[in-house]
Amino acid sequence: MSKEIIVIDNLKCGGCVNTVTKKLQEMEGVANVNVVLKTSVVEIELEKNISREALIEKLSKWGYPEMGTSNLVQKAKSYVSCAIGRLEI
């Protein structure tokens, strides 16, 4: 088992944490996910070999890119993901 740690942009609340956690856990090969709201750190335990780049690409697609790489489209996507995550808490 391996672990990836990624610091992300646009993490605002528990809804965002819920969305990121749920979507990553749905990925094949992901064993466990821990998202720390205060530090924007995402810890991902992997059962299978998933590249860091693939994880960053997925997070970015959902509106939560690696720290320092956010753009306006990603910020907008993160607000939608945030709202959905709040509904599912």
PyMOL Python script that loads the backbone (N, CA, C, O; Angstrom):
from pymol import cmd

cmd.read_pdbstr("""\
ATOM      1  N   MET A   1       0.858  -1.182   0.000  1.00  0.00           N
ATOM      2  CA  MET A   1       0.000   0.000   0.000  1.00  0.00           C
ATOM      3  C   MET A   1       0.895   1.232   0.000  1.00  0.00           C
ATOM      4  O   MET A   1       1.911   1.278   0.694  1.00  0.00           O
ATOM      5  N   SER A   2       0.503   2.228  -0.787  1.00  0.00           N
ATOM      6  CA  SER A   2       1.261   3.477  -0.834  1.00  0.00           C
ATOM      7  C   SER A   2       0.364   4.641  -0.433  1.00  0.00           C
ATOM      8  O   SER A   2      -0.850   4.487  -0.302  1.00  0.00           O
ATOM      9  N   LYS A   3       0.970   5.797  -0.242  1.00  0.00           N
ATOM     10  CA  LYS A   3       0.213   6.974   0.181  1.00  0.00           C
ATOM     11  C   LYS A   3       0.665   8.180  -0.630  1.00  0.00           C
ATOM     12  O   LYS A   3       1.854   8.362  -0.891  1.00  0.00           O
ATOM     13  N   GLU A   4      -0.302   8.995  -1.022  1.00  0.00           N
ATOM     14  CA  GLU A   4      -0.032  10.276  -1.676  1.00  0.00           C
ATOM     15  C   GLU A   4      -0.604  11.381  -0.801  1.00  0.00           C
ATOM     16  O   GLU A   4      -1.692  11.244  -0.243  1.00  0.00           O
ATOM     17  N   ILE A   5       0.133  12.466  -0.689  1.00  0.00           N
ATOM     18  CA  ILE A   5      -0.328  13.637   0.047  1.00  0.00           C
ATOM     19  C   ILE A   5      -0.317  14.809  -0.928  1.00  0.00           C
ATOM     20  O   ILE A   5       0.713  15.141  -1.515  1.00  0.00           O
ATOM     21  N   ILE A   6      -1.494  15.434  -1.087  1.00  0.00           N
ATOM     22  CA  ILE A   6      -1.647  16.538  -2.028  1.00  0.00           C
ATOM     23  C   ILE A   6      -2.316  17.702  -1.296  1.00  0.00           C
ATOM     24  O   ILE A   6      -3.333  17.516  -0.627  1.00  0.00           O
ATOM     25  N   VAL A   7      -1.751  18.887  -1.421  1.00  0.00           N
ATOM     26  CA  VAL A   7      -2.356  20.095  -0.859  1.00  0.00           C
ATOM     27  C   VAL A   7      -3.141  20.747  -1.995  1.00  0.00           C
ATOM     28  O   VAL A   7      -2.605  20.974  -3.080  1.00  0.00           O
ATOM     29  N   ILE A   8      -4.418  21.045  -1.735  1.00  0.00           N
ATOM     30  CA  ILE A   8      -5.301  21.528  -2.798  1.00  0.00           C
ATOM     31  C   ILE A   8      -5.827  22.937  -2.535  1.00  0.00           C
ATOM     32  O   ILE A   8      -5.817  23.425  -1.405  1.00  0.00           O
ATOM     33  N   ASP A   9      -6.284  23.571  -3.606  1.00  0.00           N
ATOM     34  CA  ASP A   9      -6.946  24.882  -3.540  1.00  0.00           C
ATOM     35  C   ASP A   9      -8.461  24.683  -3.439  1.00  0.00           C
ATOM     36  O   ASP A   9      -8.978  23.601  -3.718  1.00  0.00           O
ATOM     37  N   ASN A  10      -9.152  25.735  -3.038  1.00  0.00           N
ATOM     38  CA  ASN A  10     -10.623  25.845  -3.072  1.00  0.00           C
ATOM     39  C   ASN A  10     -11.356  25.009  -2.034  1.00  0.00           C
ATOM     40  O   ASN A  10     -12.573  24.853  -2.143  1.00  0.00           O
ATOM     41  N   LEU A  11     -10.681  24.469  -1.045  1.00  0.00           N
ATOM     42  CA  LEU A  11     -11.339  23.703   0.014  1.00  0.00           C
ATOM     43  C   LEU A  11     -11.874  24.703   1.040  1.00  0.00           C
ATOM     44  O   LEU A  11     -11.099  25.345   1.748  1.00  0.00           O
ATOM     45  N   LYS A  12     -13.205  24.832   1.117  1.00  0.00           N
ATOM     46  CA  LYS A  12     -13.809  25.890   1.910  1.00  0.00           C
ATOM     47  C   LYS A  12     -14.565  25.413   3.148  1.00  0.00           C
ATOM     48  O   LYS A  12     -14.632  26.128   4.148  1.00  0.00           O
ATOM     49  N   CYS A  13     -15.138  24.198   3.085  1.00  0.00           N
ATOM     50  CA  CYS A  13     -16.031  23.798   4.177  1.00  0.00           C
ATOM     51  C   CYS A  13     -16.175  22.274   4.226  1.00  0.00           C
ATOM     52  O   CYS A  13     -15.537  21.545   3.467  1.00  0.00           O
ATOM     53  N   GLY A  14     -17.017  21.827   5.124  1.00  0.00           N
ATOM     54  CA  GLY A  14     -17.281  20.394   5.263  1.00  0.00           C
ATOM     55  C   GLY A  14     -17.907  19.789   4.018  1.00  0.00           C
ATOM     56  O   GLY A  14     -17.702  18.610   3.732  1.00  0.00           O
ATOM     57  N   GLY A  15     -18.671  20.587   3.272  1.00  0.00           N
ATOM     58  CA  GLY A  15     -19.253  20.088   2.021  1.00  0.00           C
ATOM     59  C   GLY A  15     -18.167  19.757   1.008  1.00  0.00           C
ATOM     60  O   GLY A  15     -18.238  18.747   0.308  1.00  0.00           O
ATOM     61  N   CYS A  16     -17.162  20.625   0.940  1.00  0.00           N
ATOM     62  CA  CYS A  16     -16.026  20.371   0.042  1.00  0.00           C
ATOM     63  C   CYS A  16     -15.290  19.109   0.479  1.00  0.00           C
ATOM     64  O   CYS A  16     -14.947  18.264  -0.349  1.00  0.00           O
ATOM     65  N   VAL A  17     -15.053  18.986   1.768  1.00  0.00           N
ATOM     66  CA  VAL A  17     -14.371  17.803   2.303  1.00  0.00           C
ATOM     67  C   VAL A  17     -15.150  16.547   1.947  1.00  0.00           C
ATOM     68  O   VAL A  17     -14.569  15.548   1.522  1.00  0.00           O
ATOM     69  N   ASN A  18     -16.465  16.598   2.120  1.00  0.00           N
ATOM     70  CA  ASN A  18     -17.322  15.461   1.815  1.00  0.00           C
ATOM     71  C   ASN A  18     -17.228  15.085   0.340  1.00  0.00           C
ATOM     72  O   ASN A  18     -17.106  13.906   0.007  1.00  0.00           O
ATOM     73  N   THR A  19     -17.285  16.067  -0.536  1.00  0.00           N
ATOM     74  CA  THR A  19     -17.216  15.814  -1.977  1.00  0.00           C
ATOM     75  C   THR A  19     -15.886  15.182  -2.364  1.00  0.00           C
ATOM     76  O   THR A  19     -15.859  14.162  -3.052  1.00  0.00           O
ATOM     77  N   VAL A  20     -14.784  15.780  -1.926  1.00  0.00           N
ATOM     78  CA  VAL A  20     -13.453  15.262  -2.268  1.00  0.00           C
ATOM     79  C   VAL A  20     -13.289  13.838  -1.740  1.00  0.00           C
ATOM     80  O   VAL A  20     -12.814  12.957  -2.455  1.00  0.00           O
ATOM     81  N   THR A  21     -13.681  13.619  -0.495  1.00  0.00           N
ATOM     82  CA  THR A  21     -13.554  12.290   0.115  1.00  0.00           C
ATOM     83  C   THR A  21     -14.365  11.262  -0.660  1.00  0.00           C
ATOM     84  O   THR A  21     -13.849  10.208  -1.032  1.00  0.00           O
ATOM     85  N   LYS A  22     -15.625  11.568  -0.901  1.00  0.00           N
ATOM     86  CA  LYS A  22     -16.514  10.622  -1.576  1.00  0.00           C
ATOM     87  C   LYS A  22     -16.025  10.287  -2.987  1.00  0.00           C
ATOM     88  O   LYS A  22     -15.977   9.118  -3.370  1.00  0.00           O
ATOM     89  N   LYS A  23     -15.662  11.317  -3.756  1.00  0.00           N
ATOM     90  CA  LYS A  23     -15.243  11.080  -5.135  1.00  0.00           C
ATOM     91  C   LYS A  23     -13.941  10.285  -5.209  1.00  0.00           C
ATOM     92  O   LYS A  23     -13.794   9.414  -6.066  1.00  0.00           O
ATOM     93  N   LEU A  24     -12.999  10.578  -4.319  1.00  0.00           N
ATOM     94  CA  LEU A  24     -11.749   9.813  -4.329  1.00  0.00           C
ATOM     95  C   LEU A  24     -11.988   8.366  -3.913  1.00  0.00           C
ATOM     96  O   LEU A  24     -11.399   7.452  -4.489  1.00  0.00           O
ATOM     97  N   GLN A  25     -12.846   8.151  -2.918  1.00  0.00           N
ATOM     98  CA  GLN A  25     -13.128   6.787  -2.471  1.00  0.00           C
ATOM     99  C   GLN A  25     -13.837   5.952  -3.525  1.00  0.00           C
ATOM    100  O   GLN A  25     -13.782   4.723  -3.483  1.00  0.00           O
ATOM    101  N   GLU A  26     -14.504   6.607  -4.472  1.00  0.00           N
ATOM    102  CA  GLU A  26     -15.166   5.897  -5.563  1.00  0.00           C
ATOM    103  C   GLU A  26     -14.184   5.404  -6.616  1.00  0.00           C
ATOM    104  O   GLU A  26     -14.534   4.568  -7.449  1.00  0.00           O
ATOM    105  N   MET A  27     -12.959   5.915  -6.585  1.00  0.00           N
ATOM    106  CA  MET A  27     -11.950   5.512  -7.569  1.00  0.00           C
ATOM    107  C   MET A  27     -11.411   4.120  -7.238  1.00  0.00           C
ATOM    108  O   MET A  27     -11.104   3.819  -6.085  1.00  0.00           O
ATOM    109  N   GLU A  28     -11.303   3.288  -8.255  1.00  0.00           N
ATOM    110  CA  GLU A  28     -10.735   1.958  -8.077  1.00  0.00           C
ATOM    111  C   GLU A  28      -9.278   2.077  -7.654  1.00  0.00           C
ATOM    112  O   GLU A  28      -8.498   2.806  -8.267  1.00  0.00           O
ATOM    113  N   GLY A  29      -8.926   1.360  -6.607  1.00  0.00           N
ATOM    114  CA  GLY A  29      -7.554   1.357  -6.123  1.00  0.00           C
ATOM    115  C   GLY A  29      -7.315   2.260  -4.929  1.00  0.00           C
ATOM    116  O   GLY A  29      -6.246   2.212  -4.321  1.00  0.00           O
ATOM    117  N   VAL A  30      -8.316   3.101  -4.576  1.00  0.00           N
ATOM    118  CA  VAL A  30      -8.181   3.977  -3.416  1.00  0.00           C
ATOM    119  C   VAL A  30      -8.723   3.238  -2.194  1.00  0.00           C
ATOM    120  O   VAL A  30      -9.879   2.816  -2.172  1.00  0.00           O
ATOM    121  N   ALA A  31      -7.872   3.088  -1.180  1.00  0.00           N
ATOM    122  CA  ALA A  31      -8.252   2.358   0.029  1.00  0.00           C
ATOM    123  C   ALA A  31      -8.850   3.271   1.095  1.00  0.00           C
ATOM    124  O   ALA A  31      -9.822   2.906   1.757  1.00  0.00           O
ATOM    125  N   ASN A  32      -8.267   4.465   1.260  1.00  0.00           N
ATOM    126  CA  ASN A  32      -8.714   5.361   2.314  1.00  0.00           C
ATOM    127  C   ASN A  32      -8.373   6.796   1.933  1.00  0.00           C
ATOM    128  O   ASN A  32      -7.388   7.049   1.239  1.00  0.00           O
ATOM    129  N   VAL A  33      -9.201   7.731   2.395  1.00  0.00           N
ATOM    130  CA  VAL A  33      -8.982   9.154   2.123  1.00  0.00           C
ATOM    131  C   VAL A  33      -9.182   9.930   3.415  1.00  0.00           C
ATOM    132  O   VAL A  33     -10.138   9.697   4.153  1.00  0.00           O
ATOM    133  N   ASN A  34      -8.268  10.853   3.676  1.00  0.00           N
ATOM    134  CA  ASN A  34      -8.403  11.753   4.810  1.00  0.00           C
ATOM    135  C   ASN A  34      -8.171  13.166   4.300  1.00  0.00           C
ATOM    136  O   ASN A  34      -7.107  13.467   3.758  1.00  0.00           O
ATOM    137  N   VAL A  35      -9.173  14.044   4.471  1.00  0.00           N
ATOM    138  CA  VAL A  35      -9.078  15.428   4.020  1.00  0.00           C
ATOM    139  C   VAL A  35      -9.109  16.330   5.249  1.00  0.00           C
ATOM    140  O   VAL A  35     -10.028  16.251   6.065  1.00  0.00           O
ATOM    141  N   VAL A  36      -8.097  17.187   5.375  1.00  0.00           N
ATOM    142  CA  VAL A  36      -8.000  18.091   6.517  1.00  0.00           C
ATOM    143  C   VAL A  36      -8.370  19.496   6.048  1.00  0.00           C
ATOM    144  O   VAL A  36      -7.609  20.134   5.320  1.00  0.00           O
ATOM    145  N   LEU A  37      -9.531  19.972   6.466  1.00  0.00           N
ATOM    146  CA  LEU A  37     -10.057  21.261   6.021  1.00  0.00           C
ATOM    147  C   LEU A  37      -9.113  22.415   6.354  1.00  0.00           C
ATOM    148  O   LEU A  37      -8.852  23.267   5.505  1.00  0.00           O
ATOM    149  N   LYS A  38      -8.614  22.447   7.553  1.00  0.00           N
ATOM    150  CA  LYS A  38      -7.800  23.574   8.027  1.00  0.00           C
ATOM    151  C   LYS A  38      -6.530  23.779   7.202  1.00  0.00           C
ATOM    152  O   LYS A  38      -6.101  24.915   6.999  1.00  0.00           O
ATOM    153  N   THR A  39      -5.929  22.687   6.725  1.00  0.00           N
ATOM    154  CA  THR A  39      -4.658  22.774   5.998  1.00  0.00           C
ATOM    155  C   THR A  39      -4.796  22.478   4.506  1.00  0.00           C
ATOM    156  O   THR A  39      -3.829  22.613   3.756  1.00  0.00           O
ATOM    157  N   SER A  40      -5.988  22.077   4.072  1.00  0.00           N
ATOM    158  CA  SER A  40      -6.254  21.700   2.671  1.00  0.00           C
ATOM    159  C   SER A  40      -5.411  20.509   2.213  1.00  0.00           C
ATOM    160  O   SER A  40      -5.109  20.374   1.027  1.00  0.00           O
ATOM    161  N   VAL A  41      -5.038  19.660   3.150  1.00  0.00           N
ATOM    162  CA  VAL A  41      -4.236  18.477   2.844  1.00  0.00           C
ATOM    163  C   VAL A  41      -5.154  17.289   2.577  1.00  0.00           C
ATOM    164  O   VAL A  41      -6.088  17.023   3.334  1.00  0.00           O
ATOM    165  N   VAL A  42      -4.871  16.580   1.485  1.00  0.00           N
ATOM    166  CA  VAL A  42      -5.596  15.364   1.142  1.00  0.00           C
ATOM    167  C   VAL A  42      -4.602  14.212   1.213  1.00  0.00           C
ATOM    168  O   VAL A  42      -3.614  14.189   0.480  1.00  0.00           O
ATOM    169  N   GLU A  43      -4.872  13.248   2.107  1.00  0.00           N
ATOM    170  CA  GLU A  43      -4.039  12.054   2.231  1.00  0.00           C
ATOM    171  C   GLU A  43      -4.803  10.900   1.603  1.00  0.00           C
ATOM    172  O   GLU A  43      -5.943  10.623   1.977  1.00  0.00           O
ATOM    173  N   ILE A  44      -4.170  10.229   0.646  1.00  0.00           N
ATOM    174  CA  ILE A  44      -4.833   9.160  -0.096  1.00  0.00           C
ATOM    175  C   ILE A  44      -4.012   7.886   0.039  1.00  0.00           C
ATOM    176  O   ILE A  44      -2.867   7.832  -0.409  1.00  0.00           O
ATOM    177  N   GLU A  45      -4.594   6.856   0.657  1.00  0.00           N
ATOM    178  CA  GLU A  45      -3.945   5.551   0.737  1.00  0.00           C
ATOM    179  C   GLU A  45      -4.403   4.731  -0.459  1.00  0.00           C
ATOM    180  O   GLU A  45      -5.596   4.626  -0.743  1.00  0.00           O
ATOM    181  N   LEU A  46      -3.432   4.155  -1.150  1.00  0.00           N
ATOM    182  CA  LEU A  46      -3.708   3.446  -2.395  1.00  0.00           C
ATOM    183  C   LEU A  46      -3.427   1.949  -2.266  1.00  0.00           C
ATOM    184  O   LEU A  46      -2.394   1.543  -1.733  1.00  0.00           O
ATOM    185  N   GLU A  47      -4.365   1.133  -2.765  1.00  0.00           N
ATOM    186  CA  GLU A  47      -4.169  -0.308  -2.854  1.00  0.00           C
ATOM    187  C   GLU A  47      -3.477  -0.676  -4.155  1.00  0.00           C
ATOM    188  O   GLU A  47      -2.731  -1.653  -4.226  1.00  0.00           O
ATOM    189  N   LYS A  48      -3.736   0.116  -5.177  1.00  0.00           N
ATOM    190  CA  LYS A  48      -3.172  -0.091  -6.504  1.00  0.00           C
ATOM    191  C   LYS A  48      -2.278   1.088  -6.846  1.00  0.00           C
ATOM    192  O   LYS A  48      -2.330   2.136  -6.203  1.00  0.00           O
ATOM    193  N   ASN A  49      -1.469   0.900  -7.857  1.00  0.00           N
ATOM    194  CA  ASN A  49      -0.579   1.957  -8.309  1.00  0.00           C
ATOM    195  C   ASN A  49      -1.365   2.965  -9.150  1.00  0.00           C
ATOM    196  O   ASN A  49      -1.657   2.713 -10.319  1.00  0.00           O
ATOM    197  N   ILE A  50      -1.703   4.099  -8.552  1.00  0.00           N
ATOM    198  CA  ILE A  50      -2.344   5.203  -9.258  1.00  0.00           C
ATOM    199  C   ILE A  50      -1.352   6.352  -9.209  1.00  0.00           C
ATOM    200  O   ILE A  50      -0.860   6.699  -8.135  1.00  0.00           O
ATOM    201  N   SER A  51      -1.055   6.939 -10.344  1.00  0.00           N
ATOM    202  CA  SER A  51      -0.054   7.998 -10.369  1.00  0.00           C
ATOM    203  C   SER A  51      -0.559   9.256  -9.668  1.00  0.00           C
ATOM    204  O   SER A  51      -1.755   9.548  -9.648  1.00  0.00           O
ATOM    205  N   ARG A  52       0.379   9.979  -9.104  1.00  0.00           N
ATOM    206  CA  ARG A  52       0.074  11.255  -8.464  1.00  0.00           C
ATOM    207  C   ARG A  52      -0.591  12.199  -9.475  1.00  0.00           C
ATOM    208  O   ARG A  52      -1.523  12.930  -9.142  1.00  0.00           O
ATOM    209  N   GLU A  53      -0.096  12.167 -10.704  1.00  0.00           N
ATOM    210  CA  GLU A  53      -0.634  13.026 -11.757  1.00  0.00           C
ATOM    211  C   GLU A  53      -2.106  12.707 -12.030  1.00  0.00           C
ATOM    212  O   GLU A  53      -2.905  13.617 -12.251  1.00  0.00           O
ATOM    213  N   ALA A  54      -2.466  11.424 -12.016  1.00  0.00           N
ATOM    214  CA  ALA A  54      -3.861  11.030 -12.243  1.00  0.00           C
ATOM    215  C   ALA A  54      -4.755  11.531 -11.115  1.00  0.00           C
ATOM    216  O   ALA A  54      -5.878  11.971 -11.361  1.00  0.00           O
ATOM    217  N   LEU A  55      -4.266  11.468  -9.885  1.00  0.00           N
ATOM    218  CA  LEU A  55      -5.037  11.967  -8.744  1.00  0.00           C
ATOM    219  C   LEU A  55      -5.207  13.480  -8.833  1.00  0.00           C
ATOM    220  O   LEU A  55      -6.300  13.999  -8.608  1.00  0.00           O
ATOM    221  N   ILE A  56      -4.134  14.180  -9.159  1.00  0.00           N
ATOM    222  CA  ILE A  56      -4.190  15.639  -9.297  1.00  0.00           C
ATOM    223  C   ILE A  56      -5.140  16.025 -10.424  1.00  0.00           C
ATOM    224  O   ILE A  56      -5.891  16.993 -10.303  1.00  0.00           O
ATOM    225  N   GLU A  57      -5.107  15.271 -11.517  1.00  0.00           N
ATOM    226  CA  GLU A  57      -6.009  15.543 -12.646  1.00  0.00           C
ATOM    227  C   GLU A  57      -7.471  15.404 -12.226  1.00  0.00           C
ATOM    228  O   GLU A  57      -8.295  16.250 -12.573  1.00  0.00           O
ATOM    229  N   LYS A  58      -7.801  14.350 -11.484  1.00  0.00           N
ATOM    230  CA  LYS A  58      -9.183  14.150 -11.018  1.00  0.00           C
ATOM    231  C   LYS A  58      -9.598  15.276 -10.074  1.00  0.00           C
ATOM    232  O   LYS A  58     -10.673  15.854 -10.233  1.00  0.00           O
ATOM    233  N   LEU A  59      -8.752  15.588  -9.092  1.00  0.00           N
ATOM    234  CA  LEU A  59      -9.070  16.656  -8.152  1.00  0.00           C
ATOM    235  C   LEU A  59      -9.298  17.979  -8.883  1.00  0.00           C
ATOM    236  O   LEU A  59     -10.230  18.721  -8.570  1.00  0.00           O
ATOM    237  N   SER A  60      -8.450  18.258  -9.843  1.00  0.00           N
ATOM    238  CA  SER A  60      -8.567  19.488 -10.624  1.00  0.00           C
ATOM    239  C   SER A  60      -9.875  19.520 -11.405  1.00  0.00           C
ATOM    240  O   SER A  60     -10.531  20.559 -11.479  1.00  0.00           O
ATOM    241  N   LYS A  61     -10.253  18.397 -11.982  1.00  0.00           N
ATOM    242  CA  LYS A  61     -11.503  18.281 -12.738  1.00  0.00           C
ATOM    243  C   LYS A  61     -12.714  18.599 -11.857  1.00  0.00           C
ATOM    244  O   LYS A  61     -13.699  19.165 -12.330  1.00  0.00           O
ATOM    245  N   TRP A  62     -12.637  18.233 -10.577  1.00  0.00           N
ATOM    246  CA  TRP A  62     -13.741  18.473  -9.646  1.00  0.00           C
ATOM    247  C   TRP A  62     -13.711  19.877  -9.055  1.00  0.00           C
ATOM    248  O   TRP A  62     -14.613  20.249  -8.304  1.00  0.00           O
ATOM    249  N   GLY A  63     -12.673  20.671  -9.388  1.00  0.00           N
ATOM    250  CA  GLY A  63     -12.575  22.041  -8.888  1.00  0.00           C
ATOM    251  C   GLY A  63     -11.607  22.222  -7.743  1.00  0.00           C
ATOM    252  O   GLY A  63     -11.575  23.287  -7.125  1.00  0.00           O
ATOM    253  N   TYR A  64     -10.808  21.196  -7.443  1.00  0.00           N
ATOM    254  CA  TYR A  64      -9.867  21.242  -6.325  1.00  0.00           C
ATOM    255  C   TYR A  64      -8.448  20.911  -6.808  1.00  0.00           C
ATOM    256  O   TYR A  64      -7.920  19.840  -6.509  1.00  0.00           O
ATOM    257  N   PRO A  65      -7.833  21.843  -7.560  1.00  0.00           N
ATOM    258  CA  PRO A  65      -6.502  21.575  -8.111  1.00  0.00           C
ATOM    259  C   PRO A  65      -5.416  21.644  -7.037  1.00  0.00           C
ATOM    260  O   PRO A  65      -5.649  22.085  -5.911  1.00  0.00           O
ATOM    261  N   GLU A  66      -4.250  21.204  -7.416  1.00  0.00           N
ATOM    262  CA  GLU A  66      -3.109  21.289  -6.505  1.00  0.00           C
ATOM    263  C   GLU A  66      -2.879  22.756  -6.137  1.00  0.00           C
ATOM    264  O   GLU A  66      -3.073  23.648  -6.963  1.00  0.00           O
ATOM    265  N   MET A  67      -2.470  22.994  -4.902  1.00  0.00           N
ATOM    266  CA  MET A  67      -2.271  24.343  -4.364  1.00  0.00           C
ATOM    267  C   MET A  67      -1.464  25.207  -5.329  1.00  0.00           C
ATOM    268  O   MET A  67      -0.405  24.808  -5.814  1.00  0.00           O
ATOM    269  N   GLY A  68      -1.995  26.404  -5.594  1.00  0.00           N
ATOM    270  CA  GLY A  68      -1.298  27.371  -6.415  1.00  0.00           C
ATOM    271  C   GLY A  68      -1.576  27.277  -7.907  1.00  0.00           C
ATOM    272  O   GLY A  68      -0.997  28.029  -8.690  1.00  0.00           O
ATOM    273  N   THR A  69      -2.462  26.357  -8.317  1.00  0.00           N
ATOM    274  CA  THR A  69      -2.718  26.197  -9.750  1.00  0.00           C
ATOM    275  C   THR A  69      -4.170  26.469 -10.125  1.00  0.00           C
ATOM    276  O   THR A  69      -4.573  26.188 -11.253  1.00  0.00           O
ATOM    277  N   SER A  70      -4.948  27.001  -9.219  1.00  0.00           N
ATOM    278  CA  SER A  70      -6.381  27.206  -9.441  1.00  0.00           C
ATOM    279  C   SER A  70      -6.654  28.309 -10.463  1.00  0.00           C
ATOM    280  O   SER A  70      -5.934  29.305 -10.537  1.00  0.00           O
ATOM    281  N   ASN A  71      -7.722  28.104 -11.255  1.00  0.00           N
ATOM    282  CA  ASN A  71      -8.188  29.139 -12.172  1.00  0.00           C
ATOM    283  C   ASN A  71      -9.672  29.401 -11.900  1.00  0.00           C
ATOM    284  O   ASN A  71     -10.272  28.732 -11.059  1.00  0.00           O
ATOM    285  N   LEU A  72     -10.260  30.356 -12.595  1.00  0.00           N
ATOM    286  CA  LEU A  72     -11.651  30.743 -12.328  1.00  0.00           C
ATOM    287  C   LEU A  72     -12.641  29.613 -12.588  1.00  0.00           C
ATOM    288  O   LEU A  72     -13.610  29.464 -11.844  1.00  0.00           O
ATOM    289  N   VAL A  73     -12.417  28.821 -13.622  1.00  0.00           N
ATOM    290  CA  VAL A  73     -13.317  27.702 -13.922  1.00  0.00           C
ATOM    291  C   VAL A  73     -13.295  26.699 -12.774  1.00  0.00           C
ATOM    292  O   VAL A  73     -14.343  26.208 -12.355  1.00  0.00           O
ATOM    293  N   GLN A  74     -12.109  26.398 -12.270  1.00  0.00           N
ATOM    294  CA  GLN A  74     -11.999  25.448 -11.161  1.00  0.00           C
ATOM    295  C   GLN A  74     -12.653  26.003  -9.904  1.00  0.00           C
ATOM    296  O   GLN A  74     -13.286  25.260  -9.154  1.00  0.00           O
ATOM    297  N   LYS A  75     -12.506  27.291  -9.671  1.00  0.00           N
ATOM    298  CA  LYS A  75     -13.157  27.890  -8.505  1.00  0.00           C
ATOM    299  C   LYS A  75     -14.673  27.762  -8.615  1.00  0.00           C
ATOM    300  O   LYS A  75     -15.342  27.452  -7.629  1.00  0.00           O
ATOM    301  N   ALA A  76     -15.216  27.996  -9.799  1.00  0.00           N
ATOM    302  CA  ALA A  76     -16.662  27.852 -10.011  1.00  0.00           C
ATOM    303  C   ALA A  76     -17.099  26.409  -9.790  1.00  0.00           C
ATOM    304  O   ALA A  76     -18.116  26.156  -9.143  1.00  0.00           O
ATOM    305  N   LYS A  77     -16.334  25.466 -10.327  1.00  0.00           N
ATOM    306  CA  LYS A  77     -16.656  24.045 -10.141  1.00  0.00           C
ATOM    307  C   LYS A  77     -16.624  23.668  -8.664  1.00  0.00           C
ATOM    308  O   LYS A  77     -17.446  22.875  -8.204  1.00  0.00           O
ATOM    309  N   SER A  78     -15.682  24.232  -7.926  1.00  0.00           N
ATOM    310  CA  SER A  78     -15.583  23.894  -6.505  1.00  0.00           C
ATOM    311  C   SER A  78     -16.813  24.373  -5.742  1.00  0.00           C
ATOM    312  O   SER A  78     -17.230  23.712  -4.791  1.00  0.00           O
ATOM    313  N   TYR A  79     -17.407  25.505  -6.131  1.00  0.00           N
ATOM    314  CA  TYR A  79     -18.625  25.971  -5.467  1.00  0.00           C
ATOM    315  C   TYR A  79     -19.787  25.011  -5.715  1.00  0.00           C
ATOM    316  O   TYR A  79     -20.590  24.762  -4.816  1.00  0.00           O
ATOM    317  N   VAL A  80     -19.878  24.477  -6.921  1.00  0.00           N
ATOM    318  CA  VAL A  80     -20.920  23.500  -7.225  1.00  0.00           C
ATOM    319  C   VAL A  80     -20.680  22.224  -6.433  1.00  0.00           C
ATOM    320  O   VAL A  80     -21.606  21.685  -5.827  1.00  0.00           O
ATOM    321  N   SER A  81     -19.432  21.733  -6.433  1.00  0.00           N
ATOM    322  CA  SER A  81     -19.083  20.537  -5.667  1.00  0.00           C
ATOM    323  C   SER A  81     -19.346  20.733  -4.191  1.00  0.00           C
ATOM    324  O   SER A  81     -19.811  19.824  -3.504  1.00  0.00           O
ATOM    325  N   CYS A  82     -19.045  21.927  -3.710  1.00  0.00           N
ATOM    326  CA  CYS A  82     -19.270  22.281  -2.304  1.00  0.00           C
ATOM    327  C   CYS A  82     -20.753  22.166  -1.966  1.00  0.00           C
ATOM    328  O   CYS A  82     -21.122  21.556  -0.962  1.00  0.00           O
ATOM    329  N   ALA A  83     -21.598  22.752  -2.805  1.00  0.00           N
ATOM    330  CA  ALA A  83     -23.047  22.718  -2.563  1.00  0.00           C
ATOM    331  C   ALA A  83     -23.570  21.289  -2.557  1.00  0.00           C
ATOM    332  O   ALA A  83     -24.380  20.925  -1.704  1.00  0.00           O
ATOM    333  N   ILE A  84     -23.112  20.481  -3.501  1.00  0.00           N
ATOM    334  CA  ILE A  84     -23.531  19.078  -3.553  1.00  0.00           C
ATOM    335  C   ILE A  84     -23.072  18.349  -2.299  1.00  0.00           C
ATOM    336  O   ILE A  84     -23.828  17.580  -1.705  1.00  0.00           O
ATOM    337  N   GLY A  85     -21.826  18.597  -1.901  1.00  0.00           N
ATOM    338  CA  GLY A  85     -21.286  17.964  -0.697  1.00  0.00           C
ATOM    339  C   GLY A  85     -22.046  18.325   0.553  1.00  0.00           C
ATOM    340  O   GLY A  85     -22.195  17.498   1.452  1.00  0.00           O
ATOM    341  N   ARG A  86     -22.530  19.551   0.623  1.00  0.00           N
ATOM    342  CA  ARG A  86     -23.316  19.987   1.791  1.00  0.00           C
ATOM    343  C   ARG A  86     -24.655  19.251   1.853  1.00  0.00           C
ATOM    344  O   ARG A  86     -25.145  18.935   2.937  1.00  0.00           O
ATOM    345  N   LEU A  87     -25.233  18.985   0.704  1.00  0.00           N
ATOM    346  CA  LEU A  87     -26.514  18.272   0.662  1.00  0.00           C
ATOM    347  C   LEU A  87     -26.371  16.821   1.112  1.00  0.00           C
ATOM    348  O   LEU A  87     -27.325  16.221   1.606  1.00  0.00           O
ATOM    349  N   GLU A  88     -25.167  16.258   0.937  1.00  0.00           N
ATOM    350  CA  GLU A  88     -24.956  14.851   1.240  1.00  0.00           C
ATOM    351  C   GLU A  88     -24.385  14.605   2.626  1.00  0.00           C
ATOM    352  O   GLU A  88     -24.139  13.457   2.997  1.00  0.00           O
ATOM    353  N   ILE A  89     -24.168  15.671   3.403  1.00  0.00           N
ATOM    354  CA  ILE A  89     -23.611  15.498   4.750  1.00  0.00           C
ATOM    355  C   ILE A  89     -24.647  14.903   5.663  1.00  0.00           C
ATOM    356  O   ILE A  89     -24.375  14.678   6.842  1.00  0.00           O
TER     357      ILE A  89
END
""", "prot")
cmd.dss("prot")
cmd.show_as("cartoon", "prot")
cmd.util.cbc("prot")
cmd.orient("prot")
